[in-house]
Amino acid sequence: MLLAEGLTSRIRSAVSRPGAPVEVPPSVRVVSVGGVSWGGDGKTAIAAHVASRLRTSGLRVAIAARAYGGHARLAGRVPGGGLSSRTGDVLRWGDEAVMLAALDGPPVWAGPGGREAARAALASAPDAIVIDDGLGIDRMRKDLEIALLSIDLPCTRCLPAGPLRRPLSDTARAHIVGIRAPDGAPAPSLRDQARRMMEAAGARDHPWFGFCLDPVVPEAPGPFHLAAGIARPERFERASRLAGLSIAGTTWLPDHHVPSARDLEYLGREAHASGARSILVTAKDAPRFPSAIHDLDVVVLSTRVRILEQEDELESRLEAIVRSAAPC
């Protein structure tokens, strides 16, 4: 079993690290955010949070994202716009890149690989770029690398034996580790759990911060029928219940799945049969769904990052990026 895990990890590393080095101009600062698990670490949310923080400080920021799930062969800028009914853009750029571009934040550049996206973002002459899912990108200068772990995904095994797509020890190479707390978990228990997880990663004395993703309750009539095509839909359901929403039923699709007309027909029937008055989706799912299905509005349960522990550890590093970046 350990031999299979090691072989899987080496193959994954070989595939994710081809090509020439990415040349970064001395004046540009690079922040990389990535997780070792196959979904659920909050990497896209943290990437957006960091990009917003740098932009608020006056820097010209660009976001680089993998076009995961999309068929784009060349890197390019992802168009902004609304969050719903973006199926065409999702098929080209992937749902995470489209979600980031819809946040009315920094411009988003996406490509078939992290290197291509980073090169495209650098070509726009920013002061700083934030790479979403950049943990596996080598041969590129990174001024700040943030690795993410999740308390409720403590497994130490790589795919296919476990949920990790990279060895847990990869987190020790980062400048700082962000640890996601389970939804609704009491903050006082996070510190001890975080320390245990850092020890398991071989990074006992490494800088870290704890965070959670707070749900933003939509202004829409309930009860709600939940629909999602994400890696861990149970988290979506738990967050919805913790937000006090009345849940009539659920329909889960495969991760990154773009629903067909038949899927939408089925979902509409299920939602009506459950007695729901609205269909609730995540921000990641929203671009893949229309704004209404069978006369039921499709609404979004978005989230916001809240730092729970050791905020100064993260803030001091972001402030250093701001101070050292080129002036606007």
C-alpha positions in Angstrom: 0.0 0.0 0.0 2.8 2.4 0.9 4.6 1.6 -2.3 1.4 2.4 -4.3 1.0 5.7 -2.5 4.6 6.7 -3.1 4.4 5.8 -6.8 1.2 7.8 -7.1 2.8 10.8 -5.5 5.9 10.6 -7.8 3.8 10.4 -10.9 1.7 13.3 -9.8 4.8 15.4 -9.1 6.3 14.5 -12.5 3.1 15.6 -14.3 2.7 18.8 -12.4 6.2 20.0 -12.8 7.1 20.0 -16.5 8.3 22.9 -18.6 10.7 25.8 -18.3 11.0 27.9 -15.2 8.6 30.8 -14.8 10.6 34.0 -14.9 9.2 36.6 -12.4 10.3 40.2 -12.7 12.1 41.4 -9.6 9.4 44.0 -8.9 6.5 41.5 -8.8 5.5 39.7 -5.7 4.1 36.1 -5.9 1.8 34.6 -3.3 0.9 30.9 -3.8 -2.0 29.2 -2.1 -2.5 25.4 -2.2 -3.8 22.4 -0.4 -2.6 18.9 -0.1 -6.1 17.3 -0.1 -8.4 16.6 -3.0 -10.8 19.4 -2.3 -12.1 20.9 0.9 -9.1 22.9 2.2 -10.6 26.3 1.3 -7.8 27.2 -1.1 -9.9 29.2 -3.5 -11.5 31.1 -0.7 -8.1 31.9 0.9 -6.7 32.9 -2.5 -9.6 35.4 -3.0 -9.1 36.6 0.6 -5.4 37.3 0.1 -5.9 38.9 -3.3 -8.5 41.2 -1.8 -6.3 42.1 1.1 -3.4 43.0 -1.2 -5.6 45.0 -3.5 -7.1 46.9 -0.6 -3.5 48.0 0.2 -3.2 49.6 -3.1 -1.4 47.0 -5.2 -2.3 46.0 -8.7 -3.1 42.3 -8.2 -3.8 39.5 -10.7 -5.0 36.0 -9.8 -3.7 33.0 -11.6 -5.9 29.8 -11.6 -5.8 26.4 -13.2 -8.6 26.0 -15.8 -9.4 22.7 -14.0 -12.4 21.0 -15.7 -12.2 23.4 -18.7 -11.0 22.7 -22.2 -8.8 25.9 -22.6 -5.6 25.0 -24.4 -4.1 28.5 -24.0 -4.1 30.7 -21.0 -6.2 33.9 -21.0 -8.2 36.3 -19.0 -11.5 34.9 -17.6 -14.4 37.3 -18.3 -16.1 38.9 -15.3 -19.9 39.2 -14.9 -22.6 37.5 -12.9 -22.2 34.3 -11.0 -25.1 32.3 -12.5 -25.6 30.8 -16.0 -21.9 30.8 -17.0 -21.9 27.3 -18.5 -19.9 28.4 -21.6 -17.2 30.0 -19.5 -17.1 27.0 -17.2 -16.6 24.6 -20.1 -13.6 26.7 -21.2 -12.1 28.0 -17.9 -13.4 25.7 -15.2 -15.8 26.6 -12.4 -13.3 27.8 -9.8 -11.7 30.3 -12.2 -15.1 31.6 -13.3 -16.2 31.9 -9.6 -13.1 34.0 -8.8 -13.7 36.2 -11.9 -17.3 36.9 -10.8 -16.3 38.3 -7.4 -15.7 41.8 -8.7 -12.1 41.6 -7.4 -8.7 41.4 -9.2 -8.6 40.2 -12.8 -8.3 36.4 -13.1 -6.1 34.6 -15.6 -6.5 30.9 -16.2 -4.8 28.2 -18.2 -4.4 24.4 -18.6 -1.7 24.4 -16.0 -0.5 26.6 -13.2 2.6 27.8 -15.0 0.7 28.9 -18.1 -1.8 30.8 -15.9 1.0 32.5 -13.9 2.8 33.6 -17.1 -0.4 35.1 -18.5 -1.0 36.9 -15.2 2.6 38.2 -15.2 2.2 39.6 -18.7 -0.5 42.0 -17.4 2.2 43.8 -15.4 0.8 43.5 -11.9 2.5 44.4 -8.7 1.6 41.0 -7.3 0.0 37.8 -8.4 -1.9 35.3 -6.3 -1.8 31.7 -7.5 -4.8 29.6 -6.7 -3.7 25.9 -6.3 0.0 26.7 -6.6 1.5 24.3 -4.1 2.7 21.9 -6.8 4.3 24.6 -9.0 8.1 24.4 -8.7 10.8 26.3 -10.6 9.2 29.7 -9.8 10.0 32.3 -7.2 7.4 32.5 -4.6 7.6 35.3 -2.0 4.9 33.8 0.2 3.7 30.2 0.0 0.6 29.3 2.0 -0.2 25.6 2.4 -3.6 24.5 3.7 -4.8 21.6 5.8 -8.2 20.8 7.2 -8.9 19.5 10.7 -11.6 17.2 9.6 -9.4 15.6 6.9 -6.6 14.2 9.1 -5.8 11.2 6.8 -2.1 10.9 5.9 -2.4 8.8 2.9 -2.2 9.9 -0.7 -4.6 8.9 -3.5 -5.8 6.3 -4.2 -5.5 5.1 -0.6 -6.6 8.4 0.9 -7.8 11.9 0.2 -4.3 13.5 -0.2 -3.1 14.4 -3.6 0.3 15.4 -2.3 2.3 14.1 0.7 1.3 15.8 4.0 5.0 16.6 4.5 4.8 19.0 1.5 3.2 21.6 3.9 6.5 21.9 5.7 8.0 23.5 2.6 5.5 26.4 2.7 6.2 29.7 4.6 3.0 29.4 6.6 0.2 26.8 7.0 -3.4 27.6 7.1 -5.6 25.2 9.0 -9.3 25.1 8.3 -11.5 24.5 11.3 -14.6 22.3 10.9 -17.8 24.3 10.4 -19.4 25.1 13.7 -16.4 23.9 15.7 -15.6 25.8 18.9 -12.6 28.0 18.4 -10.9 27.1 21.7 -10.4 23.5 20.5 -8.7 24.5 17.3 -5.2 25.2 18.7 -4.7 21.7 20.1 -6.0 20.0 17.0 -3.9 22.2 14.8 -0.7 21.3 16.8 -1.4 17.6 16.4 -2.0 18.0 12.6 1.2 20.1 12.3 3.2 17.4 14.1 1.7 14.8 11.7 3.0 16.9 8.8 6.5 17.1 10.2 6.1 20.8 10.8 5.7 21.0 14.6 7.2 24.5 15.1 6.0 25.9 11.7 4.1 29.2 11.5 0.3 28.6 11.1 -3.0 30.3 11.3 -6.5 28.9 11.8 -9.6 29.9 9.8 -13.1 29.0 8.9 -15.6 29.8 6.1 -18.7 31.5 7.5 -21.8 31.1 5.4 -23.5 34.2 4.0 -27.3 33.6 4.3 -29.1 34.5 1.0 -32.2 36.6 1.0 -34.6 34.1 -0.5 -37.6 32.1 0.6 -37.1 28.7 2.2 -37.2 25.9 2.7 -34.3 25.1 0.3 -33.4 22.1 -1.8 -29.6 21.8 -1.9 -27.9 21.0 -5.1 -24.1 20.6 -5.5 -21.4 19.1 -7.6 -18.4 19.5 -5.2 -15.9 17.2 -3.6 -17.5 17.2 -0.1 -21.3 18.1 -0.4 -21.8 17.1 3.3 -19.9 20.2 4.3 -22.4 22.3 2.2 -25.3 20.7 3.9 -23.7 21.2 7.4 -23.0 24.8 6.7 -26.5 25.4 5.5 -28.0 23.9 8.6 -25.6 25.8 10.9 -26.7 29.0 9.1 -30.3 28.2 10.3 -31.7 27.4 6.9 -34.6 25.0 6.5 -33.5 22.1 4.2 -36.2 20.3 2.2 -34.0 17.9 0.3 -30.7 17.4 -1.4 -29.4 16.4 -4.9 -25.7 15.7 -5.2 -23.8 15.6 -8.6 -20.2 14.5 -9.3 -17.5 17.0 -8.5 -17.2 19.8 -11.2 -20.1 18.2 -13.1 -21.9 20.5 -15.6 -25.6 19.5 -15.3 -27.3 18.5 -18.5 -30.8 19.3 -19.5 -31.8 15.9 -18.1 -30.0 16.6 -14.8 -31.8 20.0 -14.5 -35.2 18.4 -15.3 -34.6 15.8 -12.6 -33.4 18.4 -10.1 -36.5 20.6 -10.7 -38.8 17.6 -10.1 -37.0 16.6 -6.9 -37.0 20.2 -5.6 -40.7 20.6 -6.2 -41.4 17.2 -4.7 -39.5 18.1 -1.5 -41.6 21.2 -1.0 -38.7 23.6 -1.5 -39.3 27.2 -2.5 -35.8 27.8 -3.7 -32.8 25.8 -4.9 -29.6 26.5 -3.0 -26.1 26.0 -4.5 -22.5 26.9 -3.6 -20.6 29.7 -5.2 -18.5 27.1 -7.0 -21.6 25.5 -8.4 -23.5 28.6 -9.3 -21.7 29.2 -12.7 -22.9 25.8 -13.8 -26.5 26.3 -13.0 -29.2 28.6 -14.6 -30.7 31.3 -12.5 -34.0 29.4 -12.2 -35.2 25.8 -12.6 -38.8 24.8 -12.9 -39.9 28.3 -11.6 -37.7 27.9 -8.5 -35.0 30.5 -8.1 -31.4 29.2 -7.8 -29.7 31.1 -5.0 -26.2 31.0 -3.7 -24.8 30.2 -0.2 -21.6 32.1 -0.4 -18.9 32.2 2.3 -16.4 34.6 3.8 -13.1 33.8 5.4 -12.8 34.4 9.1 -9.4 34.0 10.8 -9.8 32.3 14.1 -6.2 31.8 15.4 -2.9 33.6 15.0 -4.1 36.2 12.6 -0.9 38.2 13.2 1.1 35.3 11.6 -0.7 35.7 8.3 -1.1 39.5 8.5 2.6 40.1 9.1 3.5 38.2 6.0 1.0 39.9 3.8 2.1 43.3 5.1 5.7 42.3 4.2 4.4 41.6 0.6 2.8 45.0 0.5 5.9 46.9 1.8 8.2 45.2 -0.7 6.0 45.4 -3.8 6.5 47.9 -6.5 4.5 51.1 -6.0 1.3 51.6 -8.1 
